[in-house]
Amino acid sequence: MGKFTDSVHLGFEGDKQFNSVNPPIYQTSTFFKNDFDDINKHDYSRVSNPTREVLENAIAKLEKGEYGLAFSSGVAAVQSLMGLLKSGDKILASQDLYGGTLRLFNNFFRNYGIDIIYHDFISLSDIPDSLLKEVKIIYFETPTNPLLKIYDISKIAAFAKRHNLISVIDNTFATPFNQNPLELGIDLVIHSSSKFLSGHSDIIGGLTVTNNLEINDKLKYVQKVVGGIPSPFDCWLIFRSMKTFAVRMERHNSNALHIAEKLKSVNNIKHIFYPILNKDKELAEKQMNGFGAVITIELNENVDYKKFIKNLKLIKLAESLGGVESLINHSYSMSHGSIPHEEKIRSGINERVFRISVGLEDVDDIYEDILTAISLSSS
């Protein structure tokens, strides 16, 4: 089946009891048994819930995987990796991760004896075997947040297999519409379903997908004992939104590509970051089917970046991304606000860097809003 068909149907064949086209919302905490011998598939909603199960099957379908799990947030999905680790184990992670993931790794995982080794994933060949001692997981994003670097998924997956590591990717920016890492050899895919999968800036959620039953069982155990699960209603909302996911992503992709191409000629933009415009263009074309809705810009020094934000009328300054509306994020103080100044500067994130989540509005309206705001804020 094609990606639009998969997005509409999501592997759901209808409710068997009353032939409902959409899944029921099982808004219940518990499920009764008729007697001691009654074996019910579900008994308590922290452990499992039919509505959540529909969502978990749906993300597995979109990511072309076998097993999906739903969590209360993207960070909760990342936290579930602790089910694959023990004190003394290590994670090999790319240097440029979402600020919330960095905070989780540095301030939470390390408190439980799990160390994080950060490395530039452009080249893994220079990592000595001695550095990999006790490493159990290799973790990365591509495209990265916020500078949209592209890492070679197949090479990282092959590296992980050679060294007996579990490869984990955050696929939130690319989405399953543009990139399917499991098909490139990755063991585990993580999503913040708050973003493009939901697409309406009204839900917080996280998802995981794998083809490995052992990995899934260990994450599911964390899901059960920690209880970081979405409510049945939130699961239903995410599932409902995923029915229009492919249609939305097609528009997100086309709007962002059009705007990125036009912004290349704007004088007061020092750098523009977008997969097809970066030096990683060939790699992006090789492993992606589309290039996503996120554009990052660095303004010239003669642009007052605070006035720039005030002069935007259509695009709103906000955390998060992936909604139908266009949003802009000041990476230095927002998504990566908890990261020390020196680390941000070393990563290329200064106060003039802005991440734009391109929405579904008329493309010329979005572009003109950016252009006008830059013009009014330049000296």
Buried (B, 14 or more C-beta within 10 A) or exposed (E): EEBBEBBBBBBBEEBEEEEEEEBBBBEBEEBEEEEEEEEEEBBEBBBBBBBBBBBBBBBBBBBBBEBBBBBBBBBBBBBBBBBBBEEEBBBBBBBBBBBBBBBBBBEBBEEEEBBBBBBEBEEBEEBEEEEBEEBBBBBBBBBBBBBBBBBBBBBBBBBBEEBEBBBBBBBBBBBBBBBBBBBBBBBBBBBBBBBBBBBBBEBBBBBBBBBBEEBBEBBBEBBBEBEBBBBBEBBBBBBBBBBBBBBBBBBBBBBBBBBBBBBEEBEBBBBBBBBBBBEBBEBBEEBBBBBBBBBBBBBBEEBBBEBBBEBBEBBEEBEBBBBBBBBBBBBBEBBBEEBEEEEBEEBBBBBBBBBBBBBBBEBEEBBEBBBBBBBBBBE
